[in-house]
Amino acid sequence: MRILLRAASGTAIAVLVALALYAPGASATSGDTADIPRWRWPLAGSREVVEPFRAPAHAYGAGHRGVDLGASIHAAVTAPADGTVAFRGTVVDRPLLTIEHADGLVSTFEPLRTTLDPGDAVSVGQEIGLVDAGGHTAAGALYLGVRRDGSYINPMLLFGDLPRAILLPCCESL
């Protein structure tokens, strides 16, 4: 009975993965990166991801809808791509900045102290602010979230640093 349950669960997982990867309209989080633009890393120095992207199981599920990047407080943050400032303000205790980019992409940075205002144009590599304190990130970390057409995607897809997933067998052989 145990072997039958393992085989059935393994088959169910394989079917779900196949549906997620090949379903029409699958999001960029499922591996469709052909039409994703390349962005410039927003911090100087080495690339350090303190907390990775974790997609939620559903729209309101638990997850981490962005990445926390290692940075020191007061570190300069630059625009990863051209865009227009859509929002600057404090949400709860988090100073943040949101930028609308081409291709339906929207980036959010927090905690970020900035002098930019909504409507300001930004260019790739332009300083957009300084890492501040507050929010859910550890002191000295910068949260970067990205939405594409309203849905969160893994920001690392835009930097070309996301290795392809390799599916391995999950169960003992029958």
C-alpha positions in Angstrom: 0.0 0.0 0.0 2.8 2.4 0.9 4.5 1.8 -2.5 1.2 2.5 -4.3 0.7 5.8 -2.4 4.3 6.9 -3.2 3.8 6.1 -6.9 0.5 7.9 -7.0 1.9 11.0 -5.2 4.9 11.0 -7.5 2.7 10.9 -10.6 0.4 13.6 -9.2 3.4 15.9 -8.6 4.8 15.3 -12.1 1.4 16.1 -13.6 1.1 19.3 -11.6 4.6 20.4 -12.6 3.9 19.7 -16.2 0.6 21.7 -16.1 2.3 24.6 -14.4 5.1 24.7 -16.9 3.1 24.3 -20.1 -0.2 25.8 -19.3 -1.3 28.7 -21.5 -0.6 32.0 -19.8 2.0 30.5 -17.4 3.8 33.2 -15.5 7.4 34.1 -15.6 7.9 32.2 -12.3 7.3 29.0 -14.2 10.5 29.2 -16.3 9.3 31.3 -19.2 12.2 33.7 -19.4 12.5 34.3 -23.2 10.7 37.6 -23.1 12.1 38.9 -19.8 14.4 41.9 -20.2 17.8 42.1 -18.5 18.1 44.6 -15.7 21.2 46.1 -14.0 22.0 45.1 -10.4 20.8 48.0 -8.1 23.6 48.0 -5.6 27.4 48.4 -5.9 29.7 45.6 -4.9 29.0 41.9 -4.7 25.6 40.4 -5.2 24.2 39.0 -2.0 20.7 37.6 -1.6 19.9 37.5 2.1 16.3 36.2 1.6 15.2 34.6 -1.7 11.9 34.8 -3.5 9.4 32.2 -2.4 6.2 32.1 -4.5 3.0 31.7 -2.6 0.8 28.7 -3.3 -2.1 31.0 -4.1 -2.7 34.8 -4.4 -3.2 35.3 -0.7 -0.8 32.6 0.5 2.3 32.9 2.6 5.5 33.6 0.7 8.3 36.1 0.1 7.2 38.0 -3.0 10.6 39.6 -3.7 14.3 39.2 -2.6 16.2 40.8 0.2 19.5 42.0 -1.0 22.5 42.5 1.3 23.4 46.1 1.6 24.6 48.5 4.3 22.4 51.3 5.6 22.9 54.5 3.5 24.2 52.4 0.6 23.3 54.0 -2.8 20.6 52.2 -4.8 20.4 52.7 -8.6 17.5 52.1 -11.0 17.8 48.7 -12.6 16.0 49.8 -15.7 14.5 53.0 -17.2 11.1 53.9 -15.8 8.8 56.4 -14.1 8.3 56.8 -10.3 4.8 55.6 -9.5 4.8 55.9 -5.7 7.0 57.3 -2.9 5.9 57.1 0.6 5.7 55.2 3.9 3.5 52.2 4.2 3.1 51.2 7.8 6.8 51.8 8.9 8.4 51.2 5.5 9.8 54.0 3.4 9.5 52.7 -0.2 9.7 53.6 -3.8 7.8 52.1 -6.7 8.9 52.4 -10.3 6.9 51.5 -13.4 9.1 50.1 -16.2 8.4 48.9 -19.8 6.8 45.5 -20.5 4.3 45.7 -17.7 7.1 45.5 -15.0 6.8 47.4 -11.7 9.6 47.4 -9.1 9.4 48.2 -5.4 12.3 49.0 -3.1 12.1 49.2 0.7 13.4 50.6 3.0 14.5 53.3 0.7 15.0 57.0 1.5 14.6 59.1 -1.7 13.9 62.6 -2.9 12.2 61.4 -6.1 8.5 62.1 -6.6 5.8 60.3 -8.6 6.0 61.2 -12.2 9.9 61.6 -12.2 11.6 59.7 -15.0 14.6 57.5 -14.0 17.3 56.0 -16.2 19.1 52.7 -15.7 22.0 53.2 -13.3 20.7 56.5 -11.9 20.8 56.8 -8.1 17.2 56.5 -6.8 17.9 56.7 -3.1 19.7 55.3 -0.1 19.0 52.1 1.9 17.2 53.1 5.1 16.0 51.3 8.2 12.5 49.9 8.8 10.3 47.4 7.2 10.4 43.6 7.3 14.1 43.3 6.2 17.0 42.9 8.6 18.9 46.1 9.2 21.2 46.8 6.2 19.1 44.8 3.7 17.1 46.1 0.8 13.8 44.4 -0.4 13.2 44.3 -4.1 9.9 43.2 -5.4 8.8 43.0 -9.0 5.4 42.6 -10.5 4.7 41.8 -14.1 1.2 42.7 -15.3 0.1 42.6 -11.7 1.6 39.3 -10.7 4.8 38.9 -8.6 7.7 37.3 -10.3 11.2 36.4 -9.0 13.3 39.5 -9.5 16.4 37.4 -10.1 14.9 36.4 -13.5 15.7 39.9 -14.6 19.3 39.8 -13.6 20.1 36.5 -15.3 21.1 34.9 -12.0 18.5 32.2 -11.7 19.7 28.7 -12.5 17.3 26.4 -14.3 15.5 23.9 -12.0 16.4 20.3 -12.5 13.7 17.8 -11.5 15.0 14.8 -9.6 13.2 11.7 -8.6 11.4 12.1 -5.3 10.5 8.5 -4.5 12.2 5.1 -4.1 12.2 3.0 -7.2 9.3 0.5 -7.4 
